[in-house]
Amino acid sequence: MANLTYHPPLGVRWLTFRLRNGQSIGPEKLRAVWSDAAETNNCSVRREHVEGTGFVYALYAPSGLCVPRRAELRMRLLLEEAGYAFSMGVLTGSHPAYG
């Protein structure tokens, strides 16, 4: 399983997801995928342990993310193409121009 080092998150927490079937993703790969999906290098990622339920990956980007919905759809597509089984939650209302 990947071991993520804590770094203070940058910006707004836009998305969260959980990997299934014992899958894991390393911090560098996750940040690269999220950076591509969000179309910005100004982003960060975290893996958080939730007692009794495992790990949640949190994705952060600037509050002025241009098209959050496109970033979410691109992230879903990139994870699927890489063969990950996941469930993703969206923090609605994170940006007034969500869409």
Buried (B, 14 or more C-beta within 10 A) or exposed (E): EBEBEEEEBEBBBBBBBBBEEEBBBEBEEBBBBBBBBBBBEEBBBBBEEEEEEEBBBBBBBBEEBEBBEBBBEBBBEBBEEEEBEBEBEBBEEBBEEBE
